[in-house]
Amino acid sequence: DPESHLQRCQQLPVTVLTDHQDLSNTQLKTIMNSSAPQQYRIKAKLRTYKPQKLHQSVKLHCSKCNSLQEVPDGDDFDFILRGSAVTAPNPELHNTSWYDSVMWTTQDQKQRKIAIHFVKHDEMLQQPEDTLLMIEGGTLKEVWKLTKRFKCVIPVKSTEDDLSLLDLSAPFLLQGNVKYYGCKQCSAPKPIKSLSSIAAEQRPSWEPTEIAQVLGIELLQYVFIMKFTLVDGTGALNAYLFDY
């Protein structure tokens, strides 16, 4: 557990970083006054680390504009789904040459209309574990149920002439228990019918990067970021960890 490991490190009087064994130890004051890049070996104590909770270390990064943002929580996604469910599915957009559609009304008081569009390959439906589907009017619970059974799920809404993605604050794609997000600043979402080009491939793999590309989405990557403050009596040094 990295969190308890860090806590143990803080309790020890000295933490030794064991990289660059061939180098002698250098004081932090000397490092602070040197020009980068250089390689040093230090002997220092971990004073603080941020964030305190490990799950807060995970962010979303756009490699195009280099922006970092928090990972939205499930409540945000649920709110966007409920907002999109206000618009009823447009039956004129059902059962096209590249997807089959099923629509029903829920039995609860709200009587929501839900539509699921199953993307076809060679005019046939694929096995569930290979299938991409699009859902309109579903709740968070219903979306997660579908991700357990089918390979890819894309939440959509009806417009006058095509299905479209939801607000990019929501994930544009769900695969297993992973939510894929697009950069609002760098994406230029295309109509959903752009997906038909992947469906026409000999063996559609439905890879997130390929789906993002045909939909005009700049894919955000999950990154792990931490900041450590190291001290040795001569000075303090901030060390940053950034990794995919």
N, C-alpha and C positions, 0 to 999 in steps of 0.2 A: 504494500500500500504506500504509494509515494507520499501521501500526506503525513502518515505516522513516521515515515522515514525522515521527512524534513523536520518534524517535531523533535525526533531523536537527535538530529544534527544540531538543532538549536541548543539542546541541553548539554551537549559535549563542549568542553572548553575550547577545543580547536578542531576544525574540519580540514582534512588534508585532501586537496584535489590531486589525484594521482597521475594526471596526464603529464607528458614531457618530463619523464624521469631523468633524462640526460641533462636537463637544465638545473642550475642552482636556483634557490628561492630568491624572488625579487620583492622588495617592499612595494606596497600599493602606492605610496607617495611617488616612488620612482616611475611607476607605470603611468600614473596620472600626468606626469610631466613629460612623458615620451610621446613621440608621434606614432600614429597607427599606420599600417598594421605591423604588429610585432608578436612574437610568441614568448610567453613567460610561464614560469611555474611559481605559484604563490602558496603561502601557508596562511590561511585566514579563517576567521570565524563568521558564521552566517548570522547576521544581526536580524534581518527581516526577510520575508518573502511575500509577494503578492501575485495573484489574489489568495486570500486565506482559504477559500473553499475551492477545491480542485476543479469542480465542474465549471466554475467561472473562468477557467483558463481557456476553455474552448470558444473560439470566435469564428466568424466567417470572413474570409479574405478574398478580395477581387484582385487577380494578378494583373488586370488591365489598368485600373485606376489606382491600385494599391491601397484601397480603402479597407478598413476593418469595421465590423459591426457585430453586435451581440446576436446570439442565436435566439430567434423568437421562441416564445414558449407556446405550449399547446392551446392556451386560452386565446392567443392572438389568431391562430389558425381557425379555431372553432368560430370565433366572431366573424371572420371573413367568409367562412362556409355558410353560416346562417344568413349573412347579408346577401350572398349570391343566390340562396334558395328562394328569395323573394320573387325573383324572375322565374316564371315557369318555363320548363323546357319547350323549345319550339319544334313541334312535330314535323315541320317541313325540312328540318335538318336531320331527320332520322333515316336509317337504312340507306346508306350511300353505297357506291361501288366498293369502298374500302373498309366500311365498318357496318356491323349489324347492331340495331338498337332495341332495347327493352325498356318499357316505361310502366310504372305502376304508382298508385296513390297509397300513402301510408294509412294505417287504420286508426291512428291517434286523432286527437281533436283538431290538430292543425291541418291534417290531410295534405301533407306535402306531396308534391309530384317529384319523383326521382326517375332519372333516365341514366341508363348505363349503355355505353357504346363500345362494343367489342371489335377491336381492329382485326381485320381478316388478312390472311396471306394466301395467295393463289386462290382467291374466292372461298377459302375454307377458314374455319376458326382453328386456332392452334390449341395445343394442350394448355390448361390453366397456368402451369409453371413457365410457359413461354409467351403468355398473352399480355399485350398491353391493352388496358381499357381506360375509358374516360367516364367520369361520373359527374352528373349535374344534380344539385339539390340534396346531396348527402350530408349527414352530420359527421363529426369527427369520429364517432364510434363506428359508423357504417364504413367510412373510408378505411379505418384500420382493419376492420374485418376483411375487406377486399384485399388489402396488402398481404394478409396471411395466406391467401389462396392463389393470387395471380402475381405475375412477375412485376408488372409496372402499373401504377395507377396515376392518372393525371386528372386533377379536379378542373372542371370547365364550366362555362356558362353559355347560354344561347345569345347570339346577336341576331340581327335581321338576316344576314346571309352566310354566317358560319359560326361554328363553335369558337370560343376564345378562352385564353387562360384567365385565371383570376388575377387580382392585384398581386404584384411580385413580393408583397410582404408575406404572402403565403408560399409554401413550397410549390413549385410548378410540377414536381414529380415525386412520387413515393415508391421506394423499392425496398421490400422487406421492412425493416424498422428504420431505414435511413430516409431523411427528408432532404431533397435537393432544392437549393434556392438559387435565384438569379440576381445579378446586380441591377438595381433599379436605374443606376446612372448609365451603365454601359450596354444594357440590353435594348434591343429593338424588336419586340415580340412580333412574330409573323402569324398568319392565320393557321389554325389547327390542321387544315388540309395539307400543310407542308409535310406532315408526318406520313402521308401516303407514299412519299418517295422511299422511306425506310421499309414500309410494308411491302413495297414492290421488289425489294432485294431478294436474292436467292435464299438467304438464311438470315432473316432479321434477328439481330442479337439484342436490340433495344438497350444499347449501352447509354448511360446518362449523358456522356459527353457528345455522342452522336445526336441524341434527342435534343439536347440543348442547342447544338449547332443548327439543326434544320428549323428549330423554332425561334432562332434569332436571340437566344438567351446566352448571356455571358455568365458561365457557371461559377458560383462562389465555392471556394474550397474551405473545408473545416481545418483550422489551424490550432495549435497548442502554444499558448504564450504564458511565460512566467517572468517575473523580475525578482532577482536576488540582490540583497545589499550585503557585501562582504567587507569585513573590517579586520585590520591587523595591528592597530595601535598607531600606525603612521598615516592612515587615511581610510576613506571608504570608497568602494567601487560598486557601481550598479552593473550587474550582469543580466543580460536578457536572453531568454530561451525562446526560439521561434521555430516551429517545425510543423510539417504537414502530417 
